[in-house]
Amino acid sequence: MFLELGLKIFTITLSQESTFTFSVLTPWFQSWYMFLVYLILLGLIIYLITKVRVNYLTQSNIKLEHIIDERTKVISDQAEKLKQLDEIKSRFFTNISR
C-alpha cells in the first residue's frame, strides 16, 4: 500500500487490480463564500465601533458645551456685578469730591 500526495488528490493502491482515487475538498470555513462573509462581518464590526465612538464623542461634546455655557453665564454675572460696583464706586467718589 502506498500514498501519493499531490494537490489534495490521494491514491491508495490496495492491489494490482483495485485503485481508489479521491480528492479532499476545502473545509467550509476556508471557502470563498466564507471569506466573503468574514469580510462583511469585519466591515460591520468596524462600522459599529465607529458608530459607537462617534455617538460617545457627540455626547461628550454636548456635555462640554453645557459646562461652557454654565461657566460663561457665571462669568457674565460676575462681570455685571463688577460693572455695578464700579458705578457705585464712581458715584461715591463723585459725591465725596463735591
C-alpha positions in Angstrom: 0.0 0.0 0.0 1.4 3.5 -0.9 0.0 7.0 -0.7 0.8 9.6 -3.3 0.3 13.2 -2.3 -0.3 16.0 -4.8 -2.7 18.9 -4.9 -5.1 17.3 -2.4 -5.6 14.2 -4.6 -4.8 10.9 -2.9 -4.4 7.5 -4.5 -4.4 4.3 -2.4 -3.5 1.1 -4.2 -4.7 -2.0 -2.4 -3.7 -4.5 -5.1 -2.8 -4.5 -8.7 -6.4 -4.5 -9.8 -8.1 -2.2 -7.3 -7.2 1.5 -7.1 -9.3 4.2 -5.4 -8.7 7.8 -6.1 -10.4 10.7 -4.1 -9.9 14.4 -3.5 -10.3 16.3 -0.3 -12.5 19.4 -0.6 -11.6 22.6 1.1 -13.2 23.0 4.5 -16.3 25.1 4.5 -14.8 27.7 6.8 -12.0 28.2 4.2 -14.2 28.5 1.2 -14.5 31.7 -0.9 -18.0 32.5 0.2 -17.0 32.2 3.9 -14.2 34.7 3.2 -16.8 37.0 1.8 -18.9 36.5 5.0 -15.8 37.2 7.1 -15.2 40.4 5.1 -18.8 41.6 5.6 -18.6 40.8 9.3 -15.3 42.7 9.6 -16.9 45.7 7.8 -19.9 45.5 10.1 -17.8 45.4 13.2 -15.7 48.4 12.1 -18.9 50.3 11.2 -20.4 49.6 14.6 -17.3 50.5 16.5 -17.1 53.8 14.6 -20.8 54.5 15.2 -20.5 53.9 18.9 -17.3 56.1 19.1 -19.0 58.9 17.2 -22.0 58.8 19.5 -19.8 58.8 22.5 -17.8 61.8 21.2 -21.1 63.7 20.3 -22.5 63.2 23.8 -19.1 64.3 25.3 -19.2 67.4 23.1 -22.8 68.2 24.2 -21.8 67.9 27.9 -18.8 70.1 27.4 -20.9 72.7 25.6 -23.3 72.7 28.6 -20.4 73.2 31.0 -19.0 76.0 28.9 -22.4 77.7 28.8 -22.8 77.5 32.6 -19.3 78.9 33.2 -19.9 81.7 30.6 -23.1 82.6 32.4 -21.3 82.7 35.8 -18.5 84.9 34.3 -21.1 87.2 32.7 -22.9 87.6 36.0 -19.6 88.4 37.8 -18.8 91.0 35.1 -22.2 92.6 35.5 -21.7 92.8 39.3 -18.3 94.3 38.8 -19.8 97.0 36.5 -22.4 97.8 39.1 -19.8 98.0 41.8 -17.7 100.3 39.6 -20.7 102.6 39.0 -21.4 102.7 42.8 -17.7 103.5 43.5 -17.7 106.2 40.8 -20.9 107.8 42.2 -19.4 107.6 45.7 -16.2 109.3 44.8 -18.1 111.9 42.7 -20.3 112.7 45.7 -17.3 113.0 48.0 -15.4 115.3 45.7 -18.3 117.8 45.5 
